Amino acid sequence: MEDYLSNLVVFDHPLIKHKVSHLCDINTGSKEFCELVKELTMLMGYEVLRDLKLKDVEIQAPLQKITTPVLAEDFTIVPILRAGLGMVEGLRALSPTAKVGHIGLFRNEKTLLPETYYFKLPEDVAAGPVIIVDPAFATGGSADAAIKYVKEAGCRDVRFMCIFASEVGVKLVYEHHPDVMIYAANYAPGPLNEQGYIYTAAGDAGDRLNGTVSYKPHN
């Protein structure tokens, strides 16, 4: 196995594969696309958050008092705007107390490099894991920049979660951030197209989430 793949987890669950296929379908409308992104994020979140720390507390159960585990730490979700917002609700459904930061990045269409227009994190963001989310992980530029900003804020447990991951992006992040695990629902080896998109993915996830572009064929 190539070294850059050692930090990549690609989910192999039938439900995840099924929902990814529907995301890619040009006939999937904005409403269903949003729902699928949320559902995929929830399914993936169980594994991404598997190692959250626990603590024992005493509670009164119906028949007696018991000692039972609860979460000992919160995590922070950091969506890369704007498409990453579609994944926030899925993770917060798993833990409503999760905090949310925001990183506003856009890709310069000429250079294909990320440019930043907004960055805000919770004050205690470094106290627990940080999950950076973005549905499409193509060139890797936005993910690389987001990870860099979060690390500069003092965060040490940083994870990146996406639905579509490309070989190009995985290689770039591994080269710059070999300590960051990448979680994906789908992995595409090989090159990107001339615009920096993954050939086998769902197109522009931000546009499809917000209904600003439709890939449906015109009659």
C-alpha positions in Angstrom: 0.0 0.0 0.0 1.2 3.5 -0.8 2.2 5.6 2.2 -0.3 8.3 1.5 -3.1 5.8 1.7 -2.2 4.9 5.3 -4.1 7.9 6.7 -7.2 7.3 4.6 -10.3 5.4 5.8 -12.8 4.7 3.0 -16.1 3.3 4.3 -17.3 0.0 2.8 -20.8 -0.1 4.2 -23.6 -1.0 1.7 -25.8 1.9 2.9 -23.0 4.3 2.3 -22.3 3.0 -1.1 -26.0 3.1 -2.0 -26.4 6.8 -0.9 -23.2 7.8 -2.7 -24.6 6.5 -5.9 -27.7 8.6 -5.5 -25.6 11.7 -4.8 -23.8 11.2 -8.1 -27.0 10.8 -10.1 -27.8 14.0 -12.1 -31.5 13.4 -11.5 -31.1 13.8 -7.7 -32.6 17.2 -6.8 -31.4 19.7 -4.2 -33.7 18.5 -1.4 -32.8 14.9 -1.7 -29.1 15.8 -2.1 -29.2 17.7 1.2 -30.9 14.8 2.9 -28.3 12.3 1.5 -25.4 14.4 2.6 -26.8 14.5 6.2 -27.5 10.8 6.2 -24.0 9.9 5.0 -22.4 12.2 7.5 -24.3 10.5 10.3 -23.4 7.0 9.1 -19.7 8.0 8.8 -19.7 9.9 12.1 -20.0 6.8 14.2 -16.6 5.7 13.1 -15.0 9.1 12.9 -15.9 9.7 16.6 -15.2 6.1 17.8 -12.4 7.1 20.1 -14.1 10.0 22.0 -13.2 9.9 25.7 -15.8 8.7 28.2 -16.3 9.2 32.0 -18.5 7.3 34.4 -21.4 9.0 36.1 -24.0 7.8 38.6 -27.6 8.0 37.6 -30.9 6.8 38.9 -32.3 4.1 36.6 -35.9 2.8 37.1 -34.9 0.0 39.5 -31.6 1.3 41.1 -28.7 3.7 40.9 -26.2 2.7 38.3 -22.7 3.9 37.2 -22.7 4.3 33.4 -20.5 6.1 30.8 -21.1 9.4 29.2 -19.0 11.6 26.9 -16.1 13.3 28.7 -15.3 15.7 25.9 -17.0 17.7 23.2 -15.8 17.9 19.7 -15.8 20.8 17.2 -17.2 20.6 13.7 -15.5 23.0 11.3 -17.2 23.2 7.9 -15.4 24.6 4.9 -17.9 27.1 3.6 -20.2 26.8 1.8 -20.6 23.1 0.9 -19.3 21.9 4.3 -22.4 23.4 6.0 -24.4 20.5 4.5 -22.5 18.0 6.8 -22.8 19.9 10.1 -26.4 18.8 10.9 -25.5 15.1 10.5 -22.7 15.3 13.1 -24.7 17.5 15.5 -27.5 14.9 15.3 -25.1 12.5 17.0 -24.0 15.0 19.7 -26.1 18.2 19.9 -23.5 19.7 22.3 -20.8 19.7 19.6 -19.4 23.1 18.9 -19.2 24.6 15.4 -16.5 26.8 13.9 -16.4 28.1 10.3 -13.7 28.5 7.6 -14.7 30.5 4.5 -12.5 29.4 1.5 -13.1 29.7 -2.2 -11.1 28.3 -5.0 -9.6 30.8 -7.5 -10.8 29.4 -10.8 -7.6 30.5 -12.5 -5.0 29.2 -10.1 -7.2 26.5 -8.4 -5.7 27.7 -5.1 -7.8 28.5 -2.0 -8.4 32.0 -0.8 -9.7 32.8 2.7 -12.6 35.2 3.4 -13.7 34.1 6.9 -12.3 32.2 9.9 -13.8 31.8 13.3 -13.5 29.0 15.9 -14.9 28.5 19.4 -12.6 29.8 22.2 -12.0 26.3 23.6 -11.6 24.6 20.3 -8.3 23.0 21.2 -9.8 21.1 24.2 -11.1 18.2 22.1 -11.1 16.7 18.6 -11.7 19.0 15.6 -13.5 17.5 12.6 -13.1 19.5 9.4 -15.9 18.7 6.9 -16.3 19.3 3.2 -18.3 17.0 0.8 -15.8 17.1 -2.0 -12.0 16.7 -1.5 -10.6 17.2 -4.9 -7.4 19.2 -5.3 -6.8 19.2 -1.6 -6.0 22.9 -1.5 -9.0 24.0 0.7 -8.5 21.0 3.1 -4.8 21.8 3.4 -5.4 25.5 4.1 -8.2 24.7 6.6 -6.0 22.2 8.5 -3.2 24.7 8.6 -5.5 27.4 10.1 -6.9 25.0 12.7 -3.5 23.8 13.8 -2.3 27.4 14.1 -5.2 27.9 16.5 -3.7 25.3 18.8 -5.6 22.2 17.8 -3.7 18.9 17.9 -6.4 16.3 17.3 -7.5 17.3 13.8 -9.5 15.0 11.4 -10.8 15.6 7.9 -14.1 14.1 6.8 -15.5 14.2 3.3 -17.8 12.2 1.0 -15.7 12.2 -2.1 -11.9 12.0 -1.9 -9.4 12.1 -4.8 -6.0 10.7 -5.0 -4.6 14.2 -5.7 -6.1 15.6 -2.5 -5.1 12.7 -0.3 -1.5 12.9 -1.5 -1.3 16.7 -0.9 -2.7 16.5 2.7 -0.6 13.5 3.6 2.5 15.4 2.4 1.7 18.5 4.5 -0.2 16.9 7.4 0.8 13.2 7.9 -0.8 13.3 11.3 -4.3 14.0 10.0 -6.7 11.1 9.4 -8.9 11.4 6.3 -12.4 9.8 6.3 -14.2 9.4 3.0 -17.3 7.6 1.7 -15.8 7.3 -1.8 -12.2 7.3 -3.1 -11.3 8.2 -6.7 -7.7 7.3 -7.8 -6.2 9.1 -10.8 -6.2 12.7 -12.1 -8.8 15.4 -11.9 -10.4 17.2 -14.8 -9.1 20.5 -16.1 -11.3 22.4 -13.6 -10.0 20.4 -10.7 -13.2 18.2 -10.2 -13.4 14.5 -9.6 -14.6 12.7 -12.7 -16.7 10.1 -10.8 -18.1 12.4 -8.1 -21.3 14.5 -7.8 -20.1 17.7 -9.5 -20.1 21.0 -7.5 -21.5 19.9 -4.1 -22.1 23.5 -2.9 -24.2 24.3 -5.9 -26.2 21.1 -5.6 -26.8 21.6 -1.9 -28.0 25.1 -2.5 -29.8 24.5 -5.8 -27.8 27.1 -7.7 -26.9 24.6 -10.4 -28.7 21.6 -11.8 -27.1 18.9 -13.8 -30.4 17.5 -14.9 -30.7 17.2 -18.7 -33.0 19.8 -20.4 -35.9 18.3 -22.3 
